[in-house]
Amino acid sequence: MVMTGEDEKERLRRQRKKNWALLAALMAFVVIVYIVSIIRMGGG
């Protein structure tokens, strides 16, 4: 199966969206770990 230019653009667009979603999830995880560590160090 040969991909046309439009199919390739759509695939790249979907991949870019997936990459941004993964980045957002990783950043949320980092923020949660940071907040939990600050709370634990503070004795709260």
PDB file of N, CA, C, O and CB in Angstrom:
ATOM      1  N   MET A   1       0.842  -1.179   0.000  1.00  0.00           N
ATOM      2  CA  MET A   1       0.000   0.000   0.000  1.00  0.00           C
ATOM      3  C   MET A   1       0.891   1.247   0.000  1.00  0.00           C
ATOM      4  O   MET A   1       1.797   1.370   0.824  1.00  0.00           O
ATOM      5  CB  MET A   1      -0.960  -0.005   1.224  1.00  0.00           C
ATOM      6  N   VAL A   2       0.632   2.145  -0.905  1.00  0.00           N
ATOM      7  CA  VAL A   2       1.431   3.355  -1.037  1.00  0.00           C
ATOM      8  C   VAL A   2       0.680   4.507  -0.373  1.00  0.00           C
ATOM      9  O   VAL A   2      -0.505   4.722  -0.629  1.00  0.00           O
ATOM     10  CB  VAL A   2       1.735   3.671  -2.536  1.00  0.00           C
ATOM     11  N   MET A   3       1.392   5.245   0.485  1.00  0.00           N
ATOM     12  CA  MET A   3       0.758   6.377   1.170  1.00  0.00           C
ATOM     13  C   MET A   3       0.855   7.620   0.284  1.00  0.00           C
ATOM     14  O   MET A   3       1.908   7.910  -0.283  1.00  0.00           O
ATOM     15  CB  MET A   3       1.426   6.637   2.561  1.00  0.00           C
ATOM     16  N   THR A   4      -0.233   8.330   0.177  1.00  0.00           N
ATOM     17  CA  THR A   4      -0.212   9.581  -0.566  1.00  0.00           C
ATOM     18  C   THR A   4       0.317  10.687   0.340  1.00  0.00           C
ATOM     19  O   THR A   4       0.526  10.479   1.535  1.00  0.00           O
ATOM     20  CB  THR A   4      -1.625   9.933  -1.105  1.00  0.00           C
ATOM     21  N   GLY A   5       0.529  11.847  -0.232  1.00  0.00           N
ATOM     22  CA  GLY A   5       1.017  12.978   0.544  1.00  0.00           C
ATOM     23  C   GLY A   5       0.062  13.366   1.653  1.00  0.00           C
ATOM     24  O   GLY A   5       0.495  13.711   2.752  1.00  0.00           O
ATOM     25  N   GLU A   6      -1.227  13.314   1.380  1.00  0.00           N
ATOM     26  CA  GLU A   6      -2.230  13.668   2.394  1.00  0.00           C
ATOM     27  C   GLU A   6      -2.227  12.661   3.534  1.00  0.00           C
ATOM     28  O   GLU A   6      -2.322  13.047   4.699  1.00  0.00           O
ATOM     29  CB  GLU A   6      -3.631  13.745   1.766  1.00  0.00           C
ATOM     30  N   ASP A   7      -2.118  11.375   3.213  1.00  0.00           N
ATOM     31  CA  ASP A   7      -2.070  10.348   4.255  1.00  0.00           C
ATOM     32  C   ASP A   7      -0.848  10.553   5.150  1.00  0.00           C
ATOM     33  O   ASP A   7      -0.923  10.405   6.370  1.00  0.00           O
ATOM     34  CB  ASP A   7      -2.043   8.938   3.627  1.00  0.00           C
ATOM     35  N   GLU A   8       0.249  10.888   4.538  1.00  0.00           N
ATOM     36  CA  GLU A   8       1.484  11.104   5.299  1.00  0.00           C
ATOM     37  C   GLU A   8       1.332  12.321   6.213  1.00  0.00           C
ATOM     38  O   GLU A   8       1.754  12.276   7.369  1.00  0.00           O
ATOM     39  CB  GLU A   8       2.692  11.293   4.341  1.00  0.00           C
ATOM     40  N   LYS A   9       0.741  13.400   5.716  1.00  0.00           N
ATOM     41  CA  LYS A   9       0.525  14.594   6.540  1.00  0.00           C
ATOM     42  C   LYS A   9      -0.385  14.276   7.718  1.00  0.00           C
ATOM     43  O   LYS A   9      -0.138  14.723   8.838  1.00  0.00           O
ATOM     44  CB  LYS A   9      -0.078  15.733   5.699  1.00  0.00           C
ATOM     45  N   GLU A  10      -1.427  13.511   7.466  1.00  0.00           N
ATOM     46  CA  GLU A  10      -2.361  13.136   8.537  1.00  0.00           C
ATOM     47  C   GLU A  10      -1.654  12.274   9.589  1.00  0.00           C
ATOM     48  O   GLU A  10      -1.859  12.457  10.789  1.00  0.00           O
ATOM     49  CB  GLU A  10      -3.582  12.376   7.953  1.00  0.00           C
ATOM     50  N   ARG A  11      -0.831  11.344   9.134  1.00  0.00           N
ATOM     51  CA  ARG A  11      -0.084  10.485  10.063  1.00  0.00           C
ATOM     52  C   ARG A  11       0.869  11.316  10.923  1.00  0.00           C
ATOM     53  O   ARG A  11       0.972  11.102  12.131  1.00  0.00           O
ATOM     54  CB  ARG A  11       0.704   9.406   9.287  1.00  0.00           C
ATOM     55  N   LEU A  12       1.554  12.251  10.301  1.00  0.00           N
ATOM     56  CA  LEU A  12       2.471  13.108  11.048  1.00  0.00           C
ATOM     57  C   LEU A  12       1.724  13.980  12.040  1.00  0.00           C
ATOM     58  O   LEU A  12       2.200  14.204  13.153  1.00  0.00           O
ATOM     59  CB  LEU A  12       3.281  13.979  10.097  1.00  0.00           C
ATOM     60  N   ARG A  13       0.547  14.479  11.644  1.00  0.00           N
ATOM     61  CA  ARG A  13      -0.262  15.311  12.539  1.00  0.00           C
ATOM     62  C   ARG A  13      -0.715  14.509  13.757  1.00  0.00           C
ATOM     63  O   ARG A  13      -0.660  14.994  14.887  1.00  0.00           O
ATOM     64  CB  ARG A  13      -1.485  15.879  11.792  1.00  0.00           C
ATOM     65  N   ARG A  14      -1.164  13.270  13.515  1.00  0.00           N
ATOM     66  CA  ARG A  14      -1.590  12.415  14.628  1.00  0.00           C
ATOM     67  C   ARG A  14      -0.408  12.088  15.539  1.00  0.00           C
ATOM     68  O   ARG A  14      -0.554  12.076  16.761  1.00  0.00           O
ATOM     69  CB  ARG A  14      -2.228  11.113  14.097  1.00  0.00           C
ATOM     70  N   GLN A  15       0.760  11.825  14.953  1.00  0.00           N
ATOM     71  CA  GLN A  15       1.941  11.509  15.751  1.00  0.00           C
ATOM     72  C   GLN A  15       2.331  12.708  16.611  1.00  0.00           C
ATOM     73  O   GLN A  15       2.707  12.542  17.771  1.00  0.00           O
ATOM     74  CB  GLN A  15       3.117  11.092  14.842  1.00  0.00           C
ATOM     75  N   ARG A  16       2.244  13.908  16.053  1.00  0.00           N
ATOM     76  CA  ARG A  16       2.577  15.111  16.800  1.00  0.00           C
ATOM     77  C   ARG A  16       1.630  15.293  17.980  1.00  0.00           C
ATOM     78  O   ARG A  16       2.057  15.649  19.079  1.00  0.00           O
ATOM     79  CB  ARG A  16       2.530  16.336  15.888  1.00  0.00           C
ATOM     80  N   LYS A  17       0.329  15.044  17.744  1.00  0.00           N
ATOM     81  CA  LYS A  17      -0.647  15.148  18.835  1.00  0.00           C
ATOM     82  C   LYS A  17      -0.342  14.135  19.934  1.00  0.00           C
ATOM     83  O   LYS A  17      -0.428  14.448  21.121  1.00  0.00           O
ATOM     84  CB  LYS A  17      -2.076  14.937  18.304  1.00  0.00           C
ATOM     85  N   LYS A  18       0.015  12.921  19.528  1.00  0.00           N
ATOM     86  CA  LYS A  18       0.329  11.879  20.506  1.00  0.00           C
ATOM     87  C   LYS A  18       1.574  12.269  21.307  1.00  0.00           C
ATOM     88  O   LYS A  18       1.635  12.041  22.515  1.00  0.00           O
ATOM     89  CB  LYS A  18       0.542  10.514  19.802  1.00  0.00           C
ATOM     90  N   ASN A  19       2.555  12.851  20.638  1.00  0.00           N
ATOM     91  CA  ASN A  19       3.766  13.276  21.337  1.00  0.00           C
ATOM     92  C   ASN A  19       3.463  14.362  22.366  1.00  0.00           C
ATOM     93  O   ASN A  19       3.988  14.323  23.479  1.00  0.00           O
ATOM     94  CB  ASN A  19       4.806  13.781  20.336  1.00  0.00           C
ATOM     95  N   TRP A  20       2.619  15.331  22.004  1.00  0.00           N
ATOM     96  CA  TRP A  20       2.259  16.393  22.945  1.00  0.00           C
ATOM     97  C   TRP A  20       1.467  15.841  24.122  1.00  0.00           C
ATOM     98  O   TRP A  20       1.649  16.287  25.255  1.00  0.00           O
ATOM     99  CB  TRP A  20       1.453  17.482  22.237  1.00  0.00           C
ATOM    100  N   ALA A  21       0.587  14.873  23.864  1.00  0.00           N
ATOM    101  CA  ALA A  21      -0.187  14.260  24.948  1.00  0.00           C
ATOM    102  C   ALA A  21       0.748  13.513  25.896  1.00  0.00           C
ATOM    103  O   ALA A  21       0.574  13.578  27.113  1.00  0.00           O
ATOM    104  CB  ALA A  21      -1.264  13.296  24.380  1.00  0.00           C
ATOM    105  N   LEU A  22       1.730  12.811  25.354  1.00  0.00           N
ATOM    106  CA  LEU A  22       2.691  12.099  26.189  1.00  0.00           C
ATOM    107  C   LEU A  22       3.521  13.081  27.009  1.00  0.00           C
ATOM    108  O   LEU A  22       3.775  12.839  28.189  1.00  0.00           O
ATOM    109  CB  LEU A  22       3.606  11.219  25.325  1.00  0.00           C
ATOM    110  N   LEU A  23       3.940  14.169  26.407  1.00  0.00           N
ATOM    111  CA  LEU A  23       4.685  15.197  27.127  1.00  0.00           C
ATOM    112  C   LEU A  23       3.854  15.760  28.275  1.00  0.00           C
ATOM    113  O   LEU A  23       4.362  15.929  29.383  1.00  0.00           O
ATOM    114  CB  LEU A  23       5.105  16.324  26.174  1.00  0.00           C
ATOM    115  N   ALA A  24       2.591  16.047  28.020  1.00  0.00           N
ATOM    116  CA  ALA A  24       1.713  16.578  29.065  1.00  0.00           C
ATOM    117  C   ALA A  24       1.559  15.584  30.211  1.00  0.00           C
ATOM    118  O   ALA A  24       1.587  15.975  31.378  1.00  0.00           O
ATOM    119  CB  ALA A  24       0.338  16.924  28.484  1.00  0.00           C
ATOM    120  N   ALA A  25       1.399  14.309  29.890  1.00  0.00           N
ATOM    121  CA  ALA A  25       1.257  13.281  30.924  1.00  0.00           C
ATOM    122  C   ALA A  25       2.538  13.179  31.755  1.00  0.00           C
ATOM    123  O   ALA A  25       2.472  13.078  32.980  1.00  0.00           O
ATOM    124  CB  ALA A  25       0.920  11.912  30.287  1.00  0.00           C
ATOM    125  N   LEU A  26       3.688  13.204  31.106  1.00  0.00           N
ATOM    126  CA  LEU A  26       4.951  13.127  31.835  1.00  0.00           C
ATOM    127  C   LEU A  26       5.162  14.350  32.727  1.00  0.00           C
ATOM    128  O   LEU A  26       5.628  14.224  33.859  1.00  0.00           O
ATOM    129  CB  LEU A  26       6.113  12.988  30.857  1.00  0.00           C
ATOM    130  N   MET A  27       4.825  15.515  32.220  1.00  0.00           N
ATOM    131  CA  MET A  27       4.973  16.732  33.019  1.00  0.00           C
ATOM    132  C   MET A  27       4.037  16.705  34.224  1.00  0.00           C
ATOM    133  O   MET A  27       4.422  17.129  35.313  1.00  0.00           O
ATOM    134  CB  MET A  27       4.697  17.977  32.160  1.00  0.00           C
ATOM    135  N   ALA A  28       2.815  16.213  34.043  1.00  0.00           N
ATOM    136  CA  ALA A  28       1.875  16.099  35.164  1.00  0.00           C
ATOM    137  C   ALA A  28       2.442  15.155  36.216  1.00  0.00           C
ATOM    138  O   ALA A  28       2.349  15.438  37.411  1.00  0.00           O
ATOM    139  CB  ALA A  28       0.488  15.599  34.678  1.00  0.00           C
ATOM    140  N   PHE A  29       3.027  14.040  35.793  1.00  0.00           N
ATOM    141  CA  PHE A  29       3.631  13.093  36.722  1.00  0.00           C
ATOM    142  C   PHE A  29       4.768  13.747  37.498  1.00  0.00           C
ATOM    143  O   PHE A  29       4.871  13.573  38.712  1.00  0.00           O
ATOM    144  CB  PHE A  29       4.141  11.860  35.972  1.00  0.00           C
ATOM    145  N   VAL A  30       5.616  14.495  36.809  1.00  0.00           N
ATOM    146  CA  VAL A  30       6.740  15.170  37.461  1.00  0.00           C
ATOM    147  C   VAL A  30       6.225  16.173  38.494  1.00  0.00           C
ATOM    148  O   VAL A  30       6.766  16.252  39.597  1.00  0.00           O
ATOM    149  CB  VAL A  30       7.631  15.885  36.412  1.00  0.00           C
ATOM    150  N   VAL A  31       5.206  16.925  38.156  1.00  0.00           N
ATOM    151  CA  VAL A  31       4.651  17.906  39.086  1.00  0.00           C
ATOM    152  C   VAL A  31       4.067  17.209  40.316  1.00  0.00           C
ATOM    153  O   VAL A  31       4.269  17.668  41.440  1.00  0.00           O
ATOM    154  CB  VAL A  31       3.570  18.759  38.390  1.00  0.00           C
ATOM    155  N   ILE A  32       3.350  16.113  40.112  1.00  0.00           N
ATOM    156  CA  ILE A  32       2.776  15.375  41.237  1.00  0.00           C
ATOM    157  C   ILE A  32       3.875  14.850  42.155  1.00  0.00           C
ATOM    158  O   ILE A  32       3.777  14.978  43.375  1.00  0.00           O
ATOM    159  CB  ILE A  32       1.905  14.213  40.732  1.00  0.00           C
ATOM    160  N   VAL A  33       4.916  14.262  41.579  1.00  0.00           N
ATOM    161  CA  VAL A  33       6.022  13.747  42.394  1.00  0.00           C
ATOM    162  C   VAL A  33       6.694  14.891  43.157  1.00  0.00           C
ATOM    163  O   VAL A  33       7.039  14.738  44.329  1.00  0.00           O
ATOM    164  CB  VAL A  33       7.060  13.009  41.505  1.00  0.00           C
ATOM    165  N   TYR A  34       6.877  16.017  42.506  1.00  0.00           N
ATOM    166  CA  TYR A  34       7.496  17.174  43.147  1.00  0.00           C
ATOM    167  C   TYR A  34       6.658  17.655  44.330  1.00  0.00           C
ATOM    168  O   TYR A  34       7.191  17.903  45.412  1.00  0.00           O
ATOM    169  CB  TYR A  34       7.682  18.312  42.134  1.00  0.00           C
ATOM    170  N   ILE A  35       5.361  17.784  44.126  1.00  0.00           N
ATOM    171  CA  ILE A  35       4.470  18.254  45.187  1.00  0.00           C
ATOM    172  C   ILE A  35       4.461  17.272  46.356  1.00  0.00           C
ATOM    173  O   ILE A  35       4.536  17.685  47.513  1.00  0.00           O
ATOM    174  CB  ILE A  35       3.041  18.450  44.645  1.00  0.00           C
ATOM    175  N   VAL A  36       4.370  15.993  46.066  1.00  0.00           N
ATOM    176  CA  VAL A  36       4.375  14.990  47.129  1.00  0.00           C
ATOM    177  C   VAL A  36       5.684  15.024  47.901  1.00  0.00           C
ATOM    178  O   VAL A  36       5.688  14.913  49.127  1.00  0.00           O
ATOM    179  CB  VAL A  36       4.143  13.593  46.551  1.00  0.00           C
ATOM    180  N   SER A  37       6.789  15.178  47.192  1.00  0.00           N
ATOM    181  CA  SER A  37       8.081  15.225  47.900  1.00  0.00           C
ATOM    182  C   SER A  37       8.182  16.468  48.779  1.00  0.00           C
ATOM    183  O   SER A  37       8.722  16.388  49.882  1.00  0.00           O
ATOM    184  CB  SER A  37       9.250  15.200  46.893  1.00  0.00           C
ATOM    185  N   ILE A  38       7.689  17.588  48.335  1.00  0.00           N
ATOM    186  CA  ILE A  38       7.711  18.824  49.151  1.00  0.00           C
ATOM    187  C   ILE A  38       6.854  18.626  50.399  1.00  0.00           C
ATOM    188  O   ILE A  38       7.253  19.024  51.494  1.00  0.00           O
ATOM    189  CB  ILE A  38       7.194  20.057  48.326  1.00  0.00           C
ATOM    190  N   ILE A  39       5.687  18.019  50.244  1.00  0.00           N
ATOM    191  CA  ILE A  39       4.810  17.779  51.397  1.00  0.00           C
ATOM    192  C   ILE A  39       5.480  16.838  52.391  1.00  0.00           C
ATOM    193  O   ILE A  39       5.419  17.068  53.599  1.00  0.00           O
ATOM    194  CB  ILE A  39       3.455  17.193  50.939  1.00  0.00           C
ATOM    195  N   ARG A  40       6.115  15.786  51.898  1.00  0.00           N
ATOM    196  CA  ARG A  40       6.765  14.820  52.795  1.00  0.00           C
ATOM    197  C   ARG A  40       7.958  15.447  53.523  1.00  0.00           C
ATOM    198  O   ARG A  40       8.176  15.165  54.701  1.00  0.00           O
ATOM    199  CB  ARG A  40       7.227  13.585  52.001  1.00  0.00           C
ATOM    200  N   MET A  41       8.719  16.281  52.845  1.00  0.00           N
ATOM    201  CA  MET A  41       9.869  16.928  53.496  1.00  0.00           C
ATOM    202  C   MET A  41       9.409  17.956  54.515  1.00  0.00           C
ATOM    203  O   MET A  41      10.093  18.207  55.507  1.00  0.00           O
ATOM    204  CB  MET A  41      10.778  17.597  52.452  1.00  0.00           C
ATOM    205  N   GLY A  42       8.254  18.547  54.270  1.00  0.00           N
ATOM    206  CA  GLY A  42       7.752  19.559  55.182  1.00  0.00           C
ATOM    207  C   GLY A  42       7.144  18.978  56.442  1.00  0.00           C
ATOM    208  O   GLY A  42       6.797  19.720  57.361  1.00  0.00           O
ATOM    209  N   GLY A  43       7.010  17.667  56.500  1.00  0.00           N
ATOM    210  CA  GLY A  43       6.462  17.041  57.685  1.00  0.00           C
ATOM    211  C   GLY A  43       4.948  17.124  57.748  1.00  0.00           C
ATOM    212  O   GLY A  43       4.345  16.822  58.779  1.00  0.00           O
ATOM    213  N   GLY A  44       4.335  17.532  56.650  1.00  0.00           N
ATOM    214  CA  GLY A  44       2.881  17.679  56.647  1.00  0.00           C
ATOM    215  C   GLY A  44       2.253  16.391  56.311  1.00  0.00           C
ATOM    216  O   GLY A  44       1.027  16.297  56.254  1.00  0.00           O
TER     217      GLY A  44
END
